[in-house]
Amino acid sequence: MNLTKGLEQAVCIITLLATQDKKFPIASHIINQRLEGASPSYVKKIIRKLVVNGLVTSVSGRSKLVRSR
């Protein structure tokens, strides 16, 4: 079974968020640093899809903070 790069990165983002304290959201640029080789705009696009589908929540702000549900 072949997984797309986007799905692989989405799973990595969800896993990263699941291992963090829910009280403290993580900035998208920190997530991007953890996902070596991914472009910042692509990571934000994946995060947005996760938010729209209710898998993670985002916090309004300049740095695009994200946390698990």
Secondary structure, DSSP 4 states (H G I P E B T S, - for coil): -PPPHHHHHHHHHHHHHHTS-TTS-EEHHHHHHHSTT--HHHHHHHHHHHHHTTSEEEE-STT-EEEE-
